[in-house]
Amino acid sequence: MLHINLLPVREARREEELKQVRNQALLVLLISCAAIGFAYSTISEEIANSHARIAQMQRDIDQYNPQLEQVAAFRKKKKELETKIGVIDELDRARSGPVRVLSELAERTPDRLWLTSLATEGKTIVMSGESLDNDLVALFLRSLGESEYFAEVDLDKTEMKGSKDGLQLVSFRIRALLVSPDPNAKQDAA
């Protein structure tokens, strides 16, 4: 029988298989490195783009910051001016208020009724006077109650006084709350 030595063929085949496994491993390693490199460059590019957008946004914020500060200053100035205008309007109403109240009193005072004293205590006005009869005092009370300048009109007292030139006089005292009418109400009603 013949013996053939096949050992080098097996070794050559093993060597070839080992070489093929090494080549496959090297190929997998190269593909993995390429994939990792591609992912790294993509992520690096996204990070760089994000940093660039953040820097651009910060530049925009810095660019518009002076205008925002100006707007805030204008709003503050506007509020101060509105407050000053409100104070001026209130002073104007307070300045012309007594004139209007006295004008209203003059219009609502009936004939044969005389006011002898007028005093204010805060927002309350106290009027004293004389009349020919109680009906005129009642008419005056109703008239004051209808006025937009007076509220809570109340008769404190009436009293018969002695006669003056043959006339019997009624003395009275009225208390009312002074009200500043809303100037917008007249404009709304018109």
C-alpha positions in Angstrom: 0.0 0.0 0.0 0.9 3.3 -0.8 1.2 6.1 1.7 0.7 9.6 0.7 1.6 12.4 3.0 -1.3 14.9 3.0 -0.1 16.9 5.9 1.2 19.9 3.9 -2.1 20.2 2.0 -4.1 20.3 5.2 -1.7 22.8 6.6 -2.0 24.8 3.4 -5.8 24.6 3.6 -5.8 25.6 7.3 -3.4 28.4 6.4 -5.7 29.5 3.6 -8.8 29.4 5.9 -6.9 31.3 8.6 -5.9 33.9 6.0 -9.5 34.2 4.8 -10.7 34.6 8.5 -8.1 37.2 9.0 -9.1 39.1 5.8 -12.8 38.9 6.9 -11.9 40.2 10.4 -9.8 42.9 8.8 -12.7 43.8 6.4 -15.2 43.9 9.3 -12.7 46.0 11.3 -12.2 48.4 8.4 -16.0 48.7 7.8 -16.6 49.3 11.5 -13.9 52.0 11.6 -15.4 53.6 8.5 -18.9 53.5 10.1 -17.5 55.0 13.3 -15.6 57.6 11.4 -18.7 58.6 9.4 -20.9 58.7 12.5 -18.2 60.8 14.3 -17.9 63.3 11.4 -21.7 63.6 11.2 -22.1 64.2 14.9 -19.2 66.6 14.9 -20.8 68.5 12.0 -24.1 68.6 13.8 -22.4 69.9 17.0 -20.5 72.5 15.0 -23.8 73.6 13.3 -25.5 73.8 16.7 -22.6 75.9 18.1 -22.8 78.2 15.0 -26.6 78.6 15.5 -26.1 79.3 19.2 -23.5 81.9 18.4 -25.7 83.5 15.7 -28.7 83.6 18.1 -26.5 85.2 20.8 -25.3 87.8 18.2 -29.0 88.5 17.4 -29.8 88.9 21.0 -26.9 91.2 21.6 -27.9 93.2 18.5 -31.5 93.6 19.6 -30.7 94.2 23.3 -30.3 98.0 23.0 -33.7 98.2 21.2 -35.3 96.1 24.0 -33.8 98.4 26.6 -35.1 101.4 24.7 -38.6 99.9 24.5 -38.5 99.2 28.3 -37.4 102.8 28.9 -40.2 104.1 26.6 -42.8 102.0 28.5 -41.5 103.3 31.8 -41.6 106.9 30.5 -45.1 106.4 29.1 -46.3 105.1 32.5 -44.7 108.1 34.3 -46.4 110.5 31.8 -49.8 108.7 32.2 -49.4 109.1 36.0 -48.6 112.8 35.6 -51.5 113.3 33.3 -53.8 111.6 35.8 -52.6 113.8 38.6 -53.1 116.9 36.4 -56.6 115.8 35.5 -57.4 115.2 39.2 -56.0 118.6 40.1 -58.0 120.2 37.3 -61.2 118.5 38.6 -60.4 119.5 42.1 -59.7 123.1 41.0 -63.0 123.5 39.1 -64.9 121.2 41.5 -66.0 123.9 44.0 -67.1 126.2 41.2 -69.2 123.5 39.8 -70.7 122.5 43.2 -71.6 126.1 43.9 -73.1 126.5 40.4 -75.1 123.3 41.0 -76.3 124.6 44.3 -77.4 127.9 42.7 -79.3 126.1 40.0 -81.1 123.7 42.4 -82.0 126.3 45.1 -85.6 127.3 44.7 -86.9 130.8 45.1 -87.8 131.9 48.6 -85.1 129.6 50.1 -81.8 131.1 51.2 -78.6 129.4 52.2 -77.0 131.2 55.2 -73.9 129.0 55.7 -72.0 126.4 53.8 -69.3 124.2 55.3 -67.3 121.2 54.2 -65.9 118.5 56.4 -63.9 116.2 54.2 -66.3 114.9 51.6 -69.3 116.0 53.5 -71.0 119.4 53.0 -73.3 121.0 55.6 -75.7 123.6 54.4 -77.8 125.8 56.7 -80.5 128.2 55.6 -84.0 129.7 55.8 -87.1 129.2 53.9 -90.7 130.4 53.8 -92.1 126.9 54.4 -91.2 123.2 54.8 -92.4 122.4 51.3 -89.6 124.5 49.8 -87.1 122.6 52.0 -88.5 119.3 50.8 -88.3 120.5 47.2 -84.6 121.5 47.7 -83.8 118.1 49.3 -85.3 116.3 46.3 -83.5 118.5 43.9 -80.1 117.9 45.6 -80.8 114.2 45.6 -81.1 114.2 41.8 -77.8 116.1 41.4 -74.7 114.2 40.3 -72.6 116.3 42.7 -74.5 115.2 45.9 -75.2 111.9 47.4 -76.8 110.7 50.6 -78.7 114.0 51.1 -80.2 114.1 54.5 -82.1 116.7 56.5 -80.5 117.2 59.9 -83.1 119.5 61.4 -85.9 122.0 60.7 -87.1 124.6 63.1 -89.6 127.4 63.0 -88.0 130.7 63.6 -89.5 134.0 64.6 -91.1 136.1 62.0 -89.0 138.5 59.9 -90.9 141.4 58.4 -94.1 139.7 59.2 -93.1 136.4 57.6 -92.8 133.1 59.5 -89.4 131.5 58.5 -88.3 127.9 58.7 -84.6 127.3 59.6 -83.0 124.1 58.3 -79.7 122.2 58.2 -78.9 119.7 55.4 -76.0 117.3 55.2 -74.8 115.7 52.0 -71.9 113.8 50.6 -69.9 115.6 47.9 -69.4 113.4 44.8 -67.1 114.1 41.9 -69.0 113.1 38.8 -67.3 110.9 36.3 -66.4 113.1 33.3 -66.6 110.1 31.0 -70.2 109.5 31.9 -71.2 112.7 30.2 -69.3 111.8 27.1 -70.8 108.3 27.1 -74.3 109.7 27.4 -73.8 112.1 24.5 
